[in-house]
Amino acid sequence: MSDFLELCELRQSCRKFADKSVEHEKLVKCVEAARLAPSACNSEPWSFVVVETPEIVSKVAKTGQPNGMNQYLSGAKAFIIVLEEHAVLMQPLRGMLDSQYFAKGDLGAATEHICLEAESLGLGSLIVGVYDRPALRELFDIPAEKQFGALIAIGYSEDAPRKKQRKSLDEIVKYY
C-alpha cells in the first residue's frame, strides 16, 4: 500500500474477527512499526506485551468485556499491550517539564503505528477503551507504577469496509 491517505481511509476499528490465527511475523512487524514511531527527545517511553497464545488471548479478551460488553473481543487472535516507560528528556527540558510530559502523545503515536501496520498487513485492529487494568497487571506481572498506554485487539477482519463519517476540513481547520 503506497498511498498513506488510502491506508488511513481503510483502517477502521474491527469488531468482527475471522477464525484465523495471526502469523507471529506480522505481530513482530506491528511492534517494529511502533518502535519506529516518533517520541519527544527520542525517549521511546514504551514497552510492549504481545499476546498470541490462545489460552492467554482468551483471558485478555475477558478483561475487556465488563458487564457483557465488547463480546467481539472473544474473536481477536492476538493483543498488544502498550505500556508507558520512564521517559528521559534532553537536559534543557528536564528542569522545565515532568519527564512524562510528552509520553501520552508518544504512546498514541506508537499505538497508531501498530494499527496502521496491521492494516497494511491485511489485519484488523481495535484500540480497546474499557478493560480491567488490575487483571492485566496480575496476568502479566506488570508493576503498579507502570501506566497502560493501550490495549489493542488484532486479527483478520471480517468487517466490511465502512465509509468514514468525519467532520469536513472546513469545520476543523483554520488557515492563516
C-alpha positions in Angstrom: 0.0 0.0 0.0 1.8 3.1 -1.2 -0.8 5.9 -0.5 -0.8 6.9 3.1 -4.2 8.6 3.0 -5.7 5.5 1.4 -4.3 3.4 4.3 -5.8 5.9 6.8 -9.1 5.6 5.0 -9.1 1.8 5.1 -8.1 1.5 8.7 -11.1 1.0 11.0 -11.9 -0.5 14.3 -12.5 -4.2 13.8 -15.5 -5.7 15.6 -15.7 -9.0 13.7 -12.6 -11.1 13.6 -12.2 -14.2 11.4 -11.3 -17.5 13.0 -7.8 -17.5 11.6 -4.6 -17.2 13.6 -2.3 -14.2 13.1 1.2 -15.1 12.0 3.9 -14.3 14.6 5.9 -12.4 12.0 3.1 -10.0 11.4 2.8 -9.2 15.1 6.6 -8.6 15.1 6.2 -6.1 12.2 3.4 -4.3 14.1 5.7 -3.8 17.1 8.6 -2.9 14.8 6.4 -0.1 13.4 5.6 1.1 16.9 9.3 1.1 17.8 9.9 3.4 14.8 7.2 5.9 16.0 8.5 9.4 16.9 8.9 10.3 20.5 9.9 13.5 22.3 13.7 13.7 22.7 13.8 10.2 21.2 12.9 9.0 24.7 10.9 6.0 23.4 8.8 5.8 26.6 7.2 2.5 25.8 7.4 -1.3 26.0 5.0 -3.9 24.5 3.5 -7.1 25.6 2.5 -9.3 22.6 -0.2 -11.9 23.5 -0.7 -14.7 20.9 -1.1 -17.9 22.9 -4.8 -18.8 22.5 -5.4 -19.5 26.2 -3.9 -16.2 27.3 -5.6 -14.3 24.4 -8.9 -15.6 25.8 -8.0 -14.3 29.3 -7.0 -10.9 27.9 -10.3 -10.7 25.9 -12.3 -11.2 29.1 -10.6 -8.2 30.7 -12.2 -6.0 28.0 -15.7 -7.5 28.5 -17.1 -5.9 31.7 -20.9 -6.4 32.2 -21.1 -8.4 28.9 -19.7 -5.5 26.8 -17.4 -6.0 23.8 -18.2 -9.6 23.1 -16.4 -9.3 19.7 -13.1 -9.3 21.7 -13.5 -13.0 22.0 -12.8 -13.3 18.3 -9.4 -11.5 18.5 -6.5 -13.8 17.8 -3.8 -11.5 19.4 -3.5 -8.5 21.6 -0.7 -6.0 22.0 -0.4 -4.1 25.3 1.4 -0.7 25.1 3.0 0.2 28.4 4.4 3.6 29.4 8.0 3.6 30.4 10.1 6.3 32.1 11.0 9.0 29.5 14.3 10.7 29.6 14.1 14.2 28.2 17.0 16.3 27.0 18.7 18.4 29.6 17.2 21.8 28.9 13.7 20.3 29.2 14.3 18.2 32.3 14.2 21.3 34.6 11.1 22.7 32.9 8.8 19.7 32.4 7.9 16.5 34.1 9.7 13.6 32.4 6.4 12.1 31.3 5.1 15.4 29.8 5.1 14.1 26.2 4.7 10.4 27.0 0.9 10.1 26.3 1.3 11.6 22.9 4.3 9.4 22.2 2.3 6.3 23.2 -0.6 7.5 21.0 1.8 7.6 18.0 3.2 4.1 18.8 -0.4 2.8 19.1 -1.5 4.2 15.8 1.7 2.9 14.1 0.7 -0.6 15.3 -2.8 -0.2 13.9 -1.7 1.2 10.6 0.9 -1.5 10.1 -1.7 -4.1 11.0 -4.0 -2.7 8.3 -1.1 -2.7 5.7 -0.6 -6.4 6.5 -4.2 -7.3 6.0 -5.1 -7.4 9.7 -7.9 -5.7 11.6 -7.3 -3.9 14.8 -9.3 -2.3 17.6 -8.0 0.0 20.4 -9.9 -1.2 23.4 -11.3 1.6 25.5 -12.5 -0.2 28.6 -10.5 -3.0 30.2 -9.6 -4.4 33.6 -6.1 -3.0 34.2 -5.6 -4.7 37.6 -6.4 -8.1 35.9 -3.9 -7.4 33.2 -1.3 -6.4 35.8 -1.8 -9.7 37.6 -1.8 -11.8 34.4 1.5 -10.3 33.2 3.1 -9.3 36.5 3.1 -5.6 35.4 4.3 -3.3 38.3 1.7 -0.9 39.7 3.9 2.1 38.8 3.6 1.3 35.1 0.8 3.1 33.2 -1.2 1.5 30.4 -1.0 3.3 27.1 -3.3 1.0 25.1 -4.7 -2.5 24.7 -5.0 -3.4 21.0 -7.0 -6.4 19.7 -5.7 -7.8 16.4 -6.9 -10.4 14.0 -8.1 -10.9 10.4 -11.1 -8.8 9.9 -14.5 -10.0 8.6 -15.9 -6.4 8.8 -17.0 -4.9 5.5 -15.2 -1.6 4.9 -17.3 1.3 6.1 -17.3 4.8 4.7 -15.8 7.0 7.4 -18.0 9.8 8.7 -15.8 12.7 9.6 -16.2 16.4 10.0 -15.2 18.3 6.9 -11.9 20.2 6.8 -13.8 23.4 6.8 -15.2 22.5 10.2 -11.9 21.7 11.9 -9.2 23.8 10.2 -8.4 27.5 10.1 -5.7 28.6 7.6 -3.8 31.8 8.2 
